[in-house]
């Protein structure tokens, strides 16, 4: 399909999804959110093993589009926020490894996007903020995945002050996997994605989805989920091939 706000490109074993509203700092209107979700669903249906989420222009994403929200009533705001939640859940649900390529500032729901991706690489000039703490509308929903990445005290500092943190701090806090010089960003994204997508595509997809299913559950519940999935997937062709290849001291063949 044709997109107005998104660029979708298949690049070898990866699909690259680029937010393309630079004149609006890649703010997330309802239409933009819908296109992003459609793009992820389209990517999920391909044989790609990885998805790169990027942004064009001077900002990765400035968050929700106030111009799209100002006239919305309560029902309209719920619709917009649920659309945003649906996109974040879709990022978790797709079978591919999703990596955020953060070249610049990620604010509010833009920071939420970064935290919702499986992995993230940031340029040294990038920044991250939940600015609602400085204004009249708190960043409630962006705080959900950010809290699960950086922990309570750091989340409270980010959300209550509204002040941005630099990329080095984001790495230290666990919001991104690594920070690299700006001119090395693409190479670092490709290198991490290559390592994160090797092996069985099927095993990786089930593994990713099981991790999200057991995270933040009590330990006994988490083990119950993980044990059942691990037992079930031991019977898959790729798991059997992995075991046999180990015993035969050869490289496994997962059949593409």
C-alpha positions as CSV (number, residue, x, y, z in Angstrom):
1,X,0.0,0.0,0.0
2,X,1.0,3.6,-0.3
3,X,1.8,5.5,2.9
4,X,1.6,9.3,3.5
5,X,3.6,9.4,6.7
6,X,5.8,6.3,6.5
7,X,8.6,4.9,4.3
8,X,8.7,1.1,4.0
9,X,11.7,-0.6,2.5
10,X,12.8,-4.2,2.3
11,X,16.6,-4.3,2.6
12,X,17.9,-7.9,2.4
13,X,16.8,-9.7,5.5
14,X,15.5,-6.6,7.2
15,X,12.5,-4.3,6.7
16,X,13.2,-0.6,7.4
17,X,10.2,1.5,8.6
18,X,11.0,5.2,8.7
19,X,8.7,7.8,10.2
20,X,8.5,10.5,7.5
21,X,6.8,13.6,8.8
22,X,10.0,15.7,9.3
23,X,8.0,19.0,8.9
24,X,6.0,17.8,12.0
25,X,9.0,16.4,13.8
26,X,7.5,12.9,13.2
27,X,4.7,13.6,15.7
28,X,2.3,10.8,16.1
29,X,-1.1,11.8,14.7
30,X,-3.8,9.1,14.6
31,X,-3.2,8.7,10.9
32,X,0.6,8.3,11.5
33,X,0.0,5.8,14.2
34,X,-2.3,3.8,12.0
35,X,0.2,3.8,9.1
36,X,3.0,2.7,11.5
37,X,0.9,-0.2,12.7
38,X,0.0,-1.2,9.2
39,X,3.7,-1.1,8.2
40,X,4.7,-3.3,11.1
41,X,1.9,-5.8,10.2
42,X,3.1,-5.7,6.5
43,X,6.7,-6.4,7.7
44,X,5.5,-9.2,9.9
45,X,4.1,-11.0,6.9
46,X,7.4,-11.0,5.1
47,X,10.3,-13.5,5.5
48,X,12.5,-10.7,7.0
49,X,14.2,-11.5,10.2
50,X,14.6,-8.0,11.5
51,X,12.8,-4.6,11.4
52,X,14.6,-1.2,11.8
53,X,12.4,1.7,13.1
54,X,13.9,5.1,12.2
55,X,12.9,8.7,11.8
56,X,13.6,11.3,9.1
57,X,14.5,14.9,9.7
58,X,15.9,16.7,12.8
59,X,13.9,14.7,15.4
60,X,13.4,10.9,15.9
61,X,9.8,11.7,17.2
62,X,8.4,14.5,19.2
63,X,5.5,12.4,20.5
64,X,1.8,12.8,20.1
65,X,0.7,15.5,17.6
66,X,-1.0,18.2,19.7
67,X,-2.5,19.6,16.5
68,X,-4.3,16.3,16.0
69,X,-5.5,16.2,19.6
70,X,-6.5,19.7,20.6
71,X,-10.1,19.3,19.4
72,X,-10.7,15.8,20.6
73,X,-13.2,15.0,23.3
74,X,-12.8,12.3,25.9
75,X,-13.9,9.5,23.5
76,X,-11.6,10.8,20.8
77,X,-8.6,10.9,23.2
78,X,-9.3,7.4,24.3
79,X,-9.4,6.3,20.7
80,X,-6.0,8.0,20.0
81,X,-4.3,6.5,23.0
82,X,-5.6,3.1,22.4
83,X,-4.3,3.3,18.8
84,X,-0.9,4.2,20.2
85,X,-1.1,1.2,22.7
86,X,-2.1,-1.1,19.8
87,X,1.0,0.0,17.9
88,X,3.3,-0.7,20.9
89,X,1.7,-4.1,21.3
90,X,2.1,-4.9,17.6
91,X,5.9,-4.1,17.9
92,X,6.0,-6.8,20.6
93,X,3.9,-9.2,18.7
94,X,5.7,-9.2,15.3
95,X,7.9,-12.3,14.9
96,X,10.9,-10.2,13.8
97,X,13.5,-8.5,16.0
98,X,12.7,-4.8,16.1
99,X,15.5,-2.3,16.6
100,X,15.2,1.4,17.0
101,X,17.6,3.6,15.2
102,X,17.6,6.8,17.3
103,X,19.5,9.6,15.5
104,X,18.1,12.5,17.5
105,X,15.6,13.6,20.2
106,X,12.9,11.1,21.2
107,X,10.2,12.7,23.3
108,X,7.1,11.5,25.1
109,X,5.4,8.9,22.8
110,X,8.6,9.0,20.7
111,X,10.5,7.8,23.8
112,X,7.7,5.3,24.3
113,X,8.4,3.9,20.8
114,X,12.1,3.5,21.7
115,X,11.3,1.6,24.9
116,X,8.8,-0.6,23.1
117,X,11.3,-1.8,20.5
118,X,13.3,-5.0,21.4
119,X,16.6,-3.2,21.0
120,X,17.8,0.3,20.5
121,X,21.0,2.0,19.2
122,X,21.4,5.8,19.6
123,X,23.7,8.3,18.1
124,X,25.7,10.4,20.6
125,X,23.6,13.5,19.7
126,X,20.3,11.8,20.5
127,X,18.3,12.7,23.6
128,X,15.3,11.3,25.5
129,X,12.5,13.0,27.4
130,X,9.1,12.6,29.0
131,X,8.3,16.3,29.0
132,X,4.8,16.1,30.5
133,X,6.3,16.6,34.0
134,X,7.1,20.2,33.1
135,X,3.7,21.0,31.6
136,X,0.0,20.4,32.1
137,X,-0.4,16.9,30.7
138,X,1.6,14.1,32.3
139,X,3.3,11.4,30.2
140,X,1.2,8.5,31.7
141,X,1.2,6.1,28.8
142,X,4.8,6.7,27.6
143,X,5.9,5.9,31.1
144,X,4.6,2.3,30.9
145,X,7.3,0.8,28.7
146,X,10.0,3.3,29.8
147,X,9.5,2.1,33.4
148,X,10.0,-1.5,32.3
149,X,13.3,-0.5,30.7
150,X,14.9,1.8,33.3
151,X,13.3,1.0,36.7
152,X,11.2,3.0,39.1
153,X,13.6,5.7,40.5
154,X,15.0,6.6,37.1
155,X,11.5,6.6,35.6
156,X,10.3,8.9,38.3
157,X,13.2,11.3,37.7
158,X,12.6,11.3,33.9
159,X,8.8,11.7,34.3
160,X,8.6,14.1,37.2
161,X,11.3,16.6,36.1
162,X,10.4,16.4,32.4
163,X,14.1,17.1,31.7
164,X,15.8,15.3,28.8
165,X,18.6,12.9,29.3
166,X,21.5,12.5,26.9
167,X,22.3,9.3,25.0
168,X,25.1,8.3,27.4
169,X,22.7,8.5,30.3
170,X,20.0,6.6,28.4
171,X,22.6,3.8,27.8
172,X,23.6,3.8,31.5
173,X,20.0,3.6,32.6
174,X,19.1,0.8,30.1
175,X,16.8,2.7,27.8
176,X,19.1,1.9,24.8
177,X,21.6,-0.9,24.2
178,X,24.5,1.2,23.0
179,X,25.5,4.7,21.9
180,X,27.8,5.4,19.0
181,X,29.2,8.4,17.1
182,X,26.6,9.8,14.8
183,X,28.5,8.7,11.6
184,X,28.6,5.1,12.9
185,X,24.9,4.8,13.7
186,X,23.9,2.8,10.7
187,X,26.8,0.4,10.9
188,X,26.1,-0.2,14.6
189,X,22.4,-0.9,13.9
190,X,23.2,-3.3,11.2
191,X,25.9,-5.1,13.3
192,X,23.6,-5.5,16.3
193,X,20.6,-6.6,14.1
194,X,22.8,-9.2,12.4
195,X,23.8,-10.8,15.7
196,X,20.3,-10.6,17.1
197,X,18.7,-12.3,14.1
198,X,21.1,-15.2,13.5
199,X,19.8,-18.8,14.1
200,X,16.3,-20.1,13.7
201,X,13.7,-17.5,12.7
202,X,10.9,-19.6,14.3
203,X,12.8,-20.1,17.6
204,X,13.6,-16.4,17.8
205,X,10.0,-15.4,17.2
206,X,8.6,-17.7,19.9
207,X,11.4,-16.6,22.2
208,X,10.7,-12.9,21.8
209,X,7.0,-13.3,22.4
210,X,7.5,-15.6,25.4
211,X,9.9,-13.1,27.0
212,X,7.2,-10.4,26.8
213,X,4.6,-12.8,28.1
214,X,6.6,-13.6,31.3
215,X,8.2,-10.2,32.0
216,X,6.9,-8.5,35.2
217,X,5.0,-11.6,36.3
218,X,5.7,-13.3,39.7
219,X,8.6,-15.7,39.4
220,X,6.4,-18.8,39.7
221,X,4.1,-17.6,36.9
222,X,7.0,-16.7,34.7
223,X,8.6,-20.1,35.1
224,X,5.2,-21.8,34.4
225,X,5.0,-19.9,31.1
226,X,8.6,-20.4,30.1
227,X,8.8,-24.0,31.1
228,X,5.7,-25.0,29.0
229,X,6.9,-23.0,26.0
230,X,10.4,-24.4,26.2
231,X,9.1,-28.0,26.5
232,X,6.7,-27.5,23.6
233,X,9.3,-25.9,21.3
234,X,11.8,-28.7,22.0
235,X,9.7,-30.8,19.6
236,X,10.0,-28.2,16.7
237,X,12.1,-29.2,13.6
238,X,14.6,-26.4,14.3
239,X,15.1,-27.5,18.0
240,X,15.6,-31.1,16.8
241,X,18.1,-29.9,14.2
242,X,20.0,-27.9,16.8
243,X,20.4,-30.9,19.1
244,X,21.4,-33.3,16.3
245,X,23.9,-30.8,14.9
246,X,25.5,-30.4,18.3
247,X,25.8,-34.2,18.7
248,X,27.2,-34.5,15.2
249,X,29.6,-31.6,15.7
250,X,28.4,-29.7,12.6
251,X,26.6,-26.4,11.9
252,X,22.8,-26.6,12.1
253,X,20.7,-26.2,9.0
254,X,17.5,-24.4,9.8
255,X,16.2,-24.5,6.2
256,X,16.1,-20.7,5.7
